[in-house]
Amino acid sequence: MSNSTRVINLSAGPCALPESVLHEACQGLLNFNGTGVGIAEISHRAPEFIAYLTEVQGLIRTQLDVPQTHSILFAQGGGALQFSVVVLNLLARHRLLYPELSDSERVLDYVLTGRFSELAFDEAKRMGGGRVNTVVDARLHSATGKFDNIPSHAAYNFSPDPALVFYCENETVNGVQFSDGVDAADPTSFPFHLLPKDTPLVADYSSSFMSRPIPHLADHAVIFASAQKNIGPAGVTVLIVRNDCLPDVDAAAALGAQPVPYTLAYKTLADHGCLYNTPPVFAIYVTGLVLRRQRTLGGPAHFAAVNRRKAAKLYAAVEEGARRGVLRPRVKEGRGRSVMNVVFDFYEREVEGRFVAGAAARGIKGIMGHPTVPGTRLSIYNAVTEEQVDAVVAYMWDFFGQLQVRSLM
Ligand SMILES: Cc1ncc(COP(=O)(O)O)c(C=O)c1O
């Protein structure tokens, strides 16, 4: 059943969810899996919910090929809370491995490619307990001094034995993304081949999770992703944690590490099957419905192909706007353009206003840029269909045509 009042939602997140899933979720709110109890009313310890949670973990494991060396966990607090939680847990781990080191000898390595890696970097500095180091700052590799590129591999300077190396796979605000290439020769890929051996690698996948396979997944210590872009509603954060990165935070605290609240310790989540305290039941439920649907469609490989086509069409329209002197793409081709968030700036604010208003009149919404980095941002996560992208592209061509007519008058 389709609801004709729904718009083409290109919001950066929360964002579009598949309509079929929303209908299923309505049923689940009334009666979850035939229990006679709605999903927002059921105990998280009910066997039916525990079975469902296990199924959702399985849907992630099988679709992303997560090896048994890694646990799949569900946390609350969003991607942003992980900026500090990952520091607490991996500093605790480092303390257990190297109790003799001083705080200034514990290094946290950050790859800065945009707004979210910068926020994570700032949070790590606030947390203390280690020395925060910049591996590379993409702004220093830009003609504009802004986050608009993935730097070349030669620019990275990793520390020899860091407590963690952090990167953000897709910078939602800036529209910059690492490529999914596994070949070291691919200039916008993450330089996995340059990492020191056994480095605890941390990736923020909040805005690209399940949009395509994750390269070198097994080489990561922690992958985290808040759900509200590609896989569900806000409220649940998915964690993929290597099993040697579930430190005993009390043992680490006894050696002088910062105490970690139990609710934030990865080991607590793992030891209690994500049920130490009440998990975000409804968000996990809808995420499961989305992931079931994605599996039926062909999983991340299917979405990788569709998302690539969607992005190519949209960037072609953006290039046309650039050719006509109307707008400027934020990220140049070949410098790490995001497949999820297409960001550009109109030269004139008045034209931007007309573009947004004209889009709204056609039922295309959610395209304003981030408050801290204004501009226009079209987010094309998994639930945005190729047909919807075609409609957006058609609108862009019409809009450019109208501008030309106006300038001729
Ligand atoms: C890449 C990235 N990391 C982290 C966050 C923060 O996530 P949350 O709002 O769930 O805390 C976002 C949110 O947009 C994001 O896009």
The ligand as an SDF file (V2000), in Angstrom:
LIG
                    3D

 16 16  0  0  0  0  0  0  0  0999 V2000
   29.1710   10.1280   10.5510 C   0  0  0  0  0  0  0  0  0  0  0  0
   28.3950   10.4660   11.7840 C   0  0  0  0  0  0  0  0  0  0  0  0
   28.9240   10.1940   12.9820 N   0  0  0  0  0  0  0  0  0  0  0  0
   28.2680   10.4520   14.1240 C   0  0  0  0  0  0  0  0  0  0  0  0
   27.0250   11.0360   14.1000 C   0  0  0  0  0  0  0  0  0  0  0  0
   26.3280   11.3260   15.3710 C   0  0  0  0  0  0  0  0  0  0  0  0
   25.3270   10.3960   15.5260 O   0  0  0  0  0  0  0  0  0  0  0  0
   24.1730   10.6130   16.5890 P   0  0  0  0  0  0  0  0  0  0  0  0
   23.4170   11.8260   16.1920 O   0  0  0  0  0  0  0  0  0  0  0  0
   23.4030    9.3420   16.4960 O   0  0  0  0  0  0  0  0  0  0  0  0
   24.8240   10.7820   17.9140 O   0  0  0  0  0  0  0  0  0  0  0  0
   26.4230   11.3340   12.8780 C   0  0  0  0  0  0  0  0  0  0  0  0
   25.0970   11.9620   12.8200 C   0  0  0  0  0  0  0  0  0  0  0  0
   24.6560   12.4840   11.8420 O   0  0  0  0  0  0  0  0  0  0  0  0
   27.1270   11.0430   11.6900 C   0  0  0  0  0  0  0  0  0  0  0  0
   26.5930   11.3000   10.4920 O   0  0  0  0  0  0  0  0  0  0  0  0
  1  2  1  0
  2  3  1  0
  2 15  2  0
  3  4  2  0
  4  5  1  0
  5  6  1  0
  5 12  2  0
  6  7  1  0
  7  8  1  0
  8  9  2  0
  8 10  1  0
  8 11  1  0
 12 13  1  0
 12 15  1  0
 13 14  2  0
 15 16  1  0
M  END
$$$$
